[in-house]
């Protein structure tokens, strides 16, 4: 874990191991349970933002300007077969998730680090967080960081981007999480 402000954030996306492929096809409740089993909790949106922006409030974890290939966030989008994906955890749903998966091993792009040393906050897998910056959306969880194919709508993955479109029970091929510890 990395000390960030008043708490700690996992350095890598779950399973929080350098060189491991990040978990995907995860829901927010599964992330909460996974973190709790390890004495942690799902990060809040504010904690995630602070880990990404750093004390200097960067737009991207590594600086003020988006850089192609710096993080795993510019791979070609592959069209999912949502009907097959929805059969998960059946073998066909698992296979469809594997066909779509394009994450890099955690920490493999050394330049994709925040000023606090947290890796892969933008790109790789989108991360479920607990919503702390409410808007018209009533969902308890949102996704941060986008994923290997930019953000929904095609924008570059930034620290400020949030995808509030789905409830935490939504399962998708690019969704993962990381854990936090300490005061809220």
C-alpha positions in Angstrom: 0.0 0.0 0.0 1.0 3.6 -0.5 0.3 6.4 2.0 -1.9 9.0 0.4 -3.0 11.9 2.5 -4.8 10.5 5.6 -5.0 6.9 4.4 -3.4 4.2 2.3 -4.2 3.1 -1.2 -3.2 -0.2 -2.9 -0.2 0.5 -5.2 -1.7 -1.8 -7.9 -5.2 -2.8 -9.0 -6.6 -5.9 -7.4 -5.0 -8.4 -6.7 -2.5 -5.7 -5.8 0.6 -7.6 -7.0 3.2 -6.2 -9.3 3.2 -8.1 -12.5 -0.2 -9.7 -12.0 -3.0 -9.2 -14.4 -5.7 -7.1 -12.7 -9.1 -8.6 -11.9 -11.9 -7.8 -14.4 -15.6 -8.8 -14.8 -16.0 -7.5 -11.2 -19.0 -5.7 -9.6 -18.6 -3.1 -6.8 -20.1 -5.5 -4.2 -17.5 -8.2 -5.2 -14.8 -5.5 -4.8 -16.1 -4.6 -1.4 -16.1 -8.2 -0.3 -12.7 -8.9 -1.7 -11.2 -5.9 0.1 -13.0 -6.7 3.3 -11.6 -10.2 3.3 -8.2 -8.6 3.4 -9.0 -6.1 6.2 -9.5 -3.2 3.7 -12.3 -1.5 1.9 -13.2 -0.3 -1.6 -11.7 3.2 -2.1 -13.9 6.2 -2.1 -14.0 8.5 -5.1 -12.2 11.3 -3.1 -9.4 8.9 -2.1 -9.1 7.6 -5.7 -9.0 11.2 -7.0 -6.3 12.2 -4.5 -4.2 9.2 -5.3 -4.5 10.0 -9.0 -4.0 13.8 -8.9 -1.5 13.9 -6.1 -1.0 16.9 -3.9 -0.3 19.0 -7.0 -3.7 18.3 -8.5 -2.4 16.8 -11.8 -4.9 16.2 -14.6 -3.3 12.8 -15.3 -1.4 10.7 -12.8 1.9 11.5 -14.5 1.4 15.2 -15.3 -0.7 18.0 -16.9 -1.0 16.6 -20.5 -2.2 13.2 -21.8 0.6 11.1 -23.4 -0.1 8.3 -25.8 1.3 4.9 -24.6 2.2 6.2 -21.2 -0.6 4.1 -19.6 -2.5 1.2 -21.1 -5.3 3.4 -22.3 -5.1 3.6 -26.1 -5.8 0.1 -27.4 -8.4 -0.6 -30.1 -11.9 -1.2 -28.8 -13.3 -4.6 -29.5 -17.0 -4.9 -29.9 -18.5 -7.1 -27.1 -21.3 -9.6 -27.5 -23.3 -8.4 -24.5 -25.7 -11.3 -24.7 -22.9 -13.8 -24.3 -21.1 -11.7 -21.7 -24.2 -11.7 -19.7 -24.0 -15.4 -19.3 -21.0 -15.0 -17.0 -19.9 -17.1 -15.0 -20.9 -19.7 -17.5 -18.0 -20.8 -19.7 -19.3 -18.8 -22.7 -19.4 -15.6 -20.6 -16.0 -16.3 -19.2 -14.6 -16.9 -22.7 -16.2 -13.6 -24.0 -14.6 -11.7 -21.2 -11.2 -13.3 -22.0 -11.6 -12.4 -25.7 -12.2 -8.7 -24.8 -9.5 -8.5 -22.0 -6.5 -6.3 -22.9 -5.1 -5.3 -19.6 -1.4 -5.2 -19.0 0.3 -6.8 -15.9 0.1 -4.3 -13.0 3.0 -1.9 -12.9 4.4 -2.9 -16.3 4.3 0.7 -17.5 6.6 2.5 -15.1 5.6 5.9 -16.5 2.0 5.3 -15.5 2.5 6.2 -11.8 1.1 9.0 -9.7 3.4 11.3 -7.8 2.7 9.1 -4.7 3.8 5.9 -6.7 0.3 4.5 -7.3 0.3 2.6 -10.5 -2.2 2.3 -13.4 -4.8 4.7 -12.1 -5.8 5.6 -15.7 -6.2 2.9 -18.2 -5.8 -0.9 -17.7 -9.1 -1.6 -16.0 -11.8 0.8 -14.9 -12.0 0.9 -11.1 -15.2 0.8 -9.0 -15.2 3.3 -6.1 -17.7 4.5 -3.6 -19.4 7.7 -4.8 -18.5 10.7 -2.7 -19.1 13.5 -5.2 -22.8 13.2 -5.9 -24.6 14.7 -8.8 -27.9 13.8 -10.4 -26.9 10.1 -10.3 -28.1 8.2 -7.3 -25.8 5.2 -7.7 -23.6 4.4 -4.7 -20.7 3.4 -6.9 -19.1 4.8 -10.0 -16.1 3.8 -12.2 -12.9 5.8 -12.4 -9.8 5.7 -14.5 -11.4 4.4 -17.7 -9.7 1.3 -19.2 -7.4 0.0 -22.0 -9.6 1.6 -24.7 -9.9 5.2 -23.4 -13.1 6.3 -21.7 -16.7 5.9 -22.6 -17.3 8.4 -25.4 -13.6 8.2 -26.5 -12.1 10.9 -24.3 -8.6 10.4 -22.9 -8.5 8.8 -19.4 -7.9 11.6 -16.8 -8.0 11.7 -13.1 -11.3 13.7 -13.2 -13.2 11.4 -15.5 -16.0 9.5 -13.9 -18.5 7.0 -15.4 -21.7 7.2 -13.3 -23.8 5.3 -15.8 -24.1 2.0 -14.1 -25.2 0.6 -10.7 -22.5 -1.2 -8.7 -24.1 -4.5 -9.6 -23.3 -4.0 -13.3 -20.7 -6.6 -14.5 -18.6 -5.7 -17.5 -15.4 -7.0 -19.0 -13.3 -3.9 -18.2 -14.3 -3.3 -14.5 -12.0 -4.0 -11.6 -11.1 -2.1 -8.4 -8.4 -1.4 -5.8 -8.6 -1.3 -2.0 -8.0 1.4 0.6 -7.3 1.5 4.3 -7.5 4.2 6.9 -9.8 7.1 7.7 -12.5 8.1 5.3 
